[in-house]
Amino acid sequence: MNDYLKLQDIRKLFGSAPVLDGVDLSIGEGELVTLLGPSGCGKSTLLRCIAGLTELDSGSIRLADKELTKLPPRSRDVGMVFQSYALFPNLTVSQNVEYGMRMRGVAQAARRARSSELLAMVDLEDKRDVYPQSLSGGQQQRVALARSLAVQPKLLLLDEPLSALDAKIRKNLRAEIRDIQRRLGMTTLFVTHDQEEALILSDRICIMNQGQIVQEGSPEQLYTAPRTEFAARFMGSYNVFNRAEALALFRRIDSRSDRFAIRPESVILLADGERVQDDADGMIDVGGEVLSVSVLGNILRATVMAEGIPLTVDLLNDGRWLRVREGDHVTLLLDPAQLLHLEQEGA
């Protein structure tokens, strides 16, 4: 991977508190990388530093072999889309899209051709002469995306652009963003706190915590092999155990780790009366009581108390589990091969 965007030892203090604490990151040309983490972890601040909207305390930012660290925002060839859309209410849709080009002295005919091309790309050609207040939230965000792309930036920064939208619009728009990004080959850095969004959109995910990137990898790598308790808890509904709890459930642990985790879909639930299958060799069966069952669309999520430890179990919502109710006694099958041995935080 070529270092199209390279961040080295990025540091930023707000007062005496480090918001970015030695961030290093390289992104290849055309790659979509997501910064994933909780509020306050530094991901949006990092985007603003790259865009030049927040000044670094130390570190280096290079884009396409050009040092950006001391350049003003307008000279960085970076486009940014904010959560709040930030459209000009007194300008029409086409005027908003053309604004950056007009500031750069692009001729009117070229501006209009470029805005028409981009509005077609985001399916808003018929809205070019209306004002932003006449648009839905999803439409306004597509205008903001088109405006950022109009100046043909070398890097696109997206700062939680979908978090203010309802679930259905968010799903549709994230698919559109990914499609446009791939068609244009646009190098993109995307910020979100939504695990599902990161898994669907990204070529690579960087999990951030307390101003640092604590783990990075492909969506599959981060979901199936989180290294620490923080990463495991943030990447979904992993069951995380201390050593005593892991021993109570799995009976034997061939590791010196103090923290362990298993995915909820890796735990097999047998309802009362169901028998252990012949192919369950090596699996450990544990009795439990169902505390709750929640419907999450195509998934049923059960909480089962086993050996005094509440376990989350995900079941495919195919009608088979409708008879599982709170208070039912069930058997859980645990596969020791699915148990992750986590590293100590900061190791």
C-alpha positions in Angstrom: 0.0 0.0 0.0 1.4 3.4 -1.0 1.2 6.1 1.7 -1.1 8.5 -0.2 -2.1 10.0 3.2 0.5 9.7 5.9 0.0 10.9 9.5 3.0 10.8 11.8 3.0 11.3 15.6 -0.1 13.6 15.6 -0.6 15.3 18.9 -3.2 17.8 20.1 -3.8 19.1 23.6 -7.0 20.9 24.8 -5.7 22.6 27.9 -3.5 20.0 29.6 -5.6 17.0 28.3 -4.3 15.1 25.3 -7.0 14.7 22.7 -4.7 13.1 20.1 -1.8 11.2 21.6 0.8 10.2 19.0 -1.5 9.0 16.1 0.3 7.3 13.2 -1.8 6.3 10.1 -1.1 5.5 6.5 -3.9 5.4 3.8 -3.5 4.1 0.3 -4.9 6.0 -2.7 -8.5 5.1 -3.3 -8.9 3.5 0.1 -11.9 4.2 2.4 -10.7 4.0 6.0 -13.1 4.5 9.0 -12.2 6.0 12.3 -14.4 4.2 14.8 -14.7 5.0 18.4 -16.8 6.5 21.2 -17.6 10.2 21.7 -14.5 12.1 22.9 -11.9 9.6 21.6 -10.4 12.2 19.2 -11.7 10.9 15.8 -13.4 14.2 14.8 -10.5 16.3 16.1 -8.1 14.2 13.9 -10.3 15.0 10.8 -10.3 18.7 11.6 -6.5 18.6 12.0 -6.1 17.0 8.6 -8.5 19.6 7.1 -6.6 22.5 8.7 -9.5 23.6 10.9 -7.7 22.7 14.1 -4.0 23.4 14.6 -1.7 20.6 15.6 0.6 20.8 18.6 3.0 18.5 16.8 3.2 15.9 14.1 3.2 15.7 10.3 0.5 15.4 7.7 1.4 14.5 4.1 -1.0 14.0 1.2 0.2 12.9 -2.2 3.8 13.7 -1.2 2.9 17.2 -0.1 3.4 18.4 3.5 0.1 19.9 4.7 0.9 20.7 8.3 1.5 24.4 7.9 -0.9 25.1 5.0 -4.2 26.9 5.4 -7.4 24.9 4.8 -8.0 26.3 1.3 -4.6 25.1 0.1 -4.9 21.4 1.2 -7.0 19.9 -1.6 -9.2 18.3 1.0 -13.0 18.1 0.9 -15.0 17.8 4.2 -18.6 16.8 4.8 -20.0 17.6 8.3 -22.8 16.1 10.3 -24.6 19.4 10.2 -24.6 19.7 6.4 -23.3 23.3 6.6 -25.2 24.4 3.5 -25.7 28.1 2.7 -29.5 28.7 3.2 -29.6 31.7 0.8 -28.0 29.7 -2.1 -29.8 27.2 -4.3 -28.7 23.6 -4.5 -26.6 24.3 -7.6 -25.1 27.4 -6.2 -24.1 25.5 -3.0 -22.4 22.8 -5.2 -20.7 25.5 -7.3 -19.5 27.6 -4.3 -16.1 26.2 -3.9 -15.4 26.3 -7.6 -16.5 29.9 -7.8 -14.1 30.8 -5.0 -11.3 29.2 -7.0 -12.2 31.2 -10.1 -13.6 28.3 -12.2 -15.5 29.6 -15.3 -19.3 29.6 -15.1 -19.8 27.1 -17.9 -17.4 24.7 -16.3 -19.0 25.2 -12.9 -22.4 24.4 -14.3 -21.2 21.3 -16.1 -19.5 20.0 -13.0 -22.5 20.7 -10.7 -24.9 19.0 -13.2 -22.6 16.0 -13.3 -22.5 15.7 -9.5 -26.2 16.4 -8.9 -26.9 13.6 -11.4 -24.5 11.3 -9.4 -26.4 12.0 -6.2 -29.8 11.9 -7.9 -30.7 15.5 -7.3 -30.8 17.0 -10.8 -34.4 18.0 -10.4 -33.6 20.0 -7.2 -30.8 22.2 -8.6 -32.9 25.4 -8.4 -34.5 24.9 -4.9 -33.1 26.1 -1.6 -31.8 23.7 1.1 -34.7 24.3 3.5 -37.0 22.6 0.9 -35.0 19.4 1.1 -35.1 16.4 3.4 -32.1 15.7 5.7 -30.9 13.0 3.4 -31.1 15.2 0.3 -29.2 18.0 2.1 -26.5 15.6 3.0 -26.2 14.5 -0.6 -25.9 18.2 -1.6 -23.1 18.6 0.9 -21.3 15.5 -0.5 -21.6 16.9 -4.1 -20.3 20.3 -2.9 -17.2 18.6 -1.4 -16.6 16.6 -4.5 -17.0 19.6 -6.9 -13.5 20.9 -6.2 -12.0 17.5 -7.0 -10.2 17.1 -3.7 -7.4 14.6 -3.3 -8.9 13.5 0.0 -12.5 13.4 1.2 -13.2 13.7 5.0 -16.7 12.6 6.3 -17.4 13.5 9.9 -20.3 11.4 11.1 -22.3 12.6 8.0 -25.2 10.1 8.6 -25.8 10.3 12.4 -28.6 13.0 12.2 -30.6 10.9 9.7 -33.2 8.2 10.5 -32.3 4.6 10.1 -33.8 3.9 6.6 -32.3 7.0 5.0 -29.0 6.3 6.7 -28.8 2.8 5.2 -29.6 4.1 1.7 -27.2 7.0 1.8 -24.3 5.0 3.1 -24.7 2.6 0.2 -24.7 5.7 -2.2 -21.6 7.1 -0.5 -19.7 3.8 -0.9 -20.8 3.5 -4.5 -19.7 7.1 -5.4 -16.4 6.6 -3.5 -15.6 3.5 -5.5 -16.7 5.0 -8.9 -14.4 8.0 -8.3 -11.6 6.1 -6.7 -11.7 8.8 -4.0 -9.4 8.4 -1.0 -11.7 8.8 2.0 -11.5 9.0 5.7 -14.8 8.4 7.4 -15.7 9.0 11.1 -18.4 7.2 12.9 -19.3 5.7 16.3 -21.6 3.1 14.6 -20.1 -0.3 14.4 -22.5 -1.6 11.7 -21.8 1.5 9.5 -18.0 0.9 9.8 -18.3 -2.7 8.9 -20.4 -2.1 5.8 -18.5 0.9 4.4 -14.9 0.3 5.1 -11.8 -1.1 3.4 -10.1 -0.8 6.7 -11.2 0.3 10.2 -9.2 2.0 12.9 -10.6 1.8 16.4 -9.8 4.8 18.5 -9.8 5.3 22.2 -8.4 8.1 24.3 -6.7 9.8 21.4 -4.9 6.7 20.1 -5.6 4.1 17.4 -5.8 0.9 19.5 -6.3 -1.6 16.6 -6.7 -1.4 12.9 -7.5 -4.0 10.2 -10.1 -5.1 7.7 -13.8 -5.2 8.9 -13.6 -9.0 9.1 -10.3 -8.9 11.1 -11.7 -6.4 13.7 -15.0 -8.2 14.1 -13.6 -11.8 14.4 -10.3 -11.0 16.2 -10.5 -7.9 18.5 -7.3 -7.9 20.5 -8.4 -6.1 23.7 -11.4 -5.9 26.0 -12.2 -2.4 24.7 -12.1 -3.5 21.1 -14.2 -6.6 21.8 -16.9 -4.5 23.6 -16.9 -1.8 21.0 -17.1 -4.2 18.0 -20.4 -5.6 19.0 -22.1 -7.6 21.8 -19.1 -9.8 22.6 -19.4 -11.7 25.9 -16.3 -10.7 27.8 -15.1 -12.7 30.9 -12.5 -12.4 33.5 -10.4 -15.5 34.1 -12.6 -16.9 36.9 -15.7 -16.6 34.8 -14.0 -18.2 31.8 -12.9 -21.1 33.9 -16.4 -21.5 35.4 -17.8 -21.8 31.8 -15.1 -23.5 29.9 -13.5 -25.5 32.8 -10.0 -25.3 31.4 -8.0 -22.4 30.0 -4.7 -22.9 28.3 -3.6 -19.3 28.5 -2.3 -16.8 31.0 -4.7 -14.1 29.7 -6.9 -12.3 32.3 -9.7 -11.4 29.8 -11.5 -13.5 27.3 -14.4 -13.1 24.8 -16.8 -15.1 22.7 -19.2 -13.8 20.0 -22.9 -14.1 20.8 -23.5 -16.0 17.5 -20.8 -18.6 18.5 -22.9 -19.7 21.5 -25.4 -22.5 20.6 -28.7 -22.5 22.5 -30.7 -25.7 22.9 -34.2 -25.3 24.1 -35.6 -27.6 26.8 -35.9 -31.1 25.5 -33.4 -30.6 22.5 -30.5 -33.0 22.3 -26.9 -32.3 21.8 -26.0 -33.2 18.2 -23.5 -36.0 17.4 -21.1 -33.4 15.8 -20.7 -31.5 19.0 -17.5 -33.2 20.0 -15.3 -30.8 22.0 -18.2 -28.5 22.9 -18.9 -27.8 26.5 -22.6 -27.9 27.6 -23.7 -25.5 30.3 -27.2 -25.2 31.8 -28.8 -21.8 32.0 -32.0 -19.8 32.5 -33.3 -17.3 30.0 -33.4 -13.8 31.5 -34.8 -12.0 28.4 -35.3 -12.3 24.6 -35.3 -9.2 22.4 -36.2 -9.0 18.7 -33.6 -7.2 16.6 -35.1 -7.7 13.1 -33.6 -10.9 11.7 -31.8 -11.6 15.0 -33.3 -12.7 18.3 -30.9 -11.7 21.2 -31.3 -13.8 24.3 -29.7 -13.1 27.7 -29.0 -16.4 29.5 -27.7 -16.8 33.1 -25.2 -19.6 33.2 -22.9 -20.4 36.1 -24.0 -17.1 37.6 -22.7 -15.3 34.4 -25.1 -13.5 32.0 -24.4 -14.5 28.4 -25.6 -12.8 25.3 -26.8 -15.3 22.6 -27.8 -14.3 19.1 -30.3 -16.6 17.2 -31.5 -16.3 13.7 -35.1 -15.1 13.8 -36.5 -17.8 11.5 -39.5 -18.8 13.7 -37.8 -21.7 15.4 -37.1 -19.8 18.6 -40.5 -18.2 19.2 -41.1 -20.8 21.9 -38.0 -19.6 23.9 -39.3 -17.4 26.8 -38.1 -15.6 29.8 -37.6 -18.1 32.7 -37.0 -21.1 30.4 -34.3 -23.6 31.2 -31.9 -24.2 28.3 -28.6 -25.7 27.5 -25.7 -23.7 26.0 -23.0 -25.2 23.9 -19.7 -23.4 24.1 -16.8 -24.1 21.7 -13.4 -23.5 23.3 -11.9 -22.9 19.8 -14.2 -19.8 19.6 -12.9 -18.3 22.9 -10.7 -15.3 22.2 -7.8 -14.7 24.6 -7.5 -10.9 24.9 -4.4 -8.8 25.4 -4.1 -6.3 28.3 -5.2 -2.8 27.4 -2.3 -0.8 26.2 0.0 -3.8 25.7 
